[in-house]
């Protein structure tokens, strides 16, 4: 059996409960409306009165019937309350194609990723799969300990096929039946994001699943799904999950033979993106290539549990590479609880075994998953206050605001932070800093490579704008591994934005920033 691509995203945001005005109306006849944080108390009633229903309170997201949107959106825009509006649309569906081959008698991937000679731990860090639901009556899951459903599962027909398969790769138990997952005693959680659709994942359900996992505490979130359309609500949910301490893992996609269009959420920074390899440890031809691929794992002829007939078959796809990495990451995190999610991200990809051309490449990332290597890999410096990739991430009520606290405040004017930068996965670090009244602000940077340091007004839109003009208050001018920025603030105390940006050609950097 081959599950084509990954579960594709239907770009729809819908409410948890259908309001009387939208009862019986398809969620495809609605629009996602987001409110700025400052307007969620004052203008939420305007949205709900128009038939809107809440999707994600923390993001201020609502689903509003299209016939009401025509009047509501201009009103919210005029009031300065509108954060976003996105049309309800279907981006694709899950396709299933059966193989005639019998189940592969052995899981060939075990020695490849090094789990054939090491014992997995007991229950620890959870893995949440946001997918099409798990058939909890399948022999692999019936009575399995530490299996939690975060919402009602609808495994009927093809609807639960993909989720059941993905869940089995992560955590099928050693019960004498069928197969054994990469982390057989994992705490496995499932969010059914295809409720009522079977083969389609709607954006609002994906958002709710990511946030349900994130709100349950730090863990691994597996997204074996994708679309070639970038969806702001999903991106906001991913960033909130990262901010709350979870590791988000996504399949790269199965478009390697079709031009490699960028897929999402795989191409969102801070997401650990997984490509697929075959039995010869080469990257599968179908595996999507891009600069966002971080790591590869087996994804050809993978034994899976199938909801159809409650049996076992084999499947191809990056959808099954991602859960190998997710399960392995939870294993490593359980064994090494002192790591945070930012460190685990680096440990998993940098401990990978290089395949193909030397060094990181767009096909296999840093290389092939290797669990023993990840268990022993030295912990890198923590990367705190993420995501903080630009001003919209750290300013109050910014588009990607996840409540990242300021680096300095009127009551704490000096501090030191150590952090990391990666041009793809963490392209910039922007901090909100306090400029004291009629006082001097100083920022000193020491790095292991060439980084740029700049100070921007709180009215600036982005630290990437081509013409800085009067929006930039100061910048470091010294090339090399040290930078110094000083600024004399004449007037009242105020906040500004301090940006650390890699110089051209820098691939990664670790730095120490002292602010006073």
Beta strands, then each sheet from edge to edge (+ up, - down):
strand 1: 2-3
strand 2: 7-10
strand 3: 30-35
strand 4: 53-56
strand 5: 61-65
strand 6: 82-87
strand 7: 96-97
strand 8: 126-131
strand 9: 147-149
strand 10: 187-192
strand 11: 201-202
strand 12: 220-223
strand 13: 225-226
strand 14: 247-251
strand 15: 271-277
strand 16: 293-298
strand 17: 302-306
strand 18: 311-315
strand 19: 415-422
strand 20: 428-435
strand 21: 440-447
strand 22: 451-457
strand 23: 472-475
strand 24: 482-488
strand 25: 494-502
strand 26: 508-515
sheet 1: 1+ 7-
sheet 2: 11+ 2+ 13+
sheet 3: 4+ 5- 3+ 6-
sheet 4: 9+ 10+ 8+ 12+ 14+ 15+ 16+
sheet 5: 17+ 18-
sheet 6: 19+ 26- 21+ 24-
sheet 7: 20+ 25- 22+ 23-
end
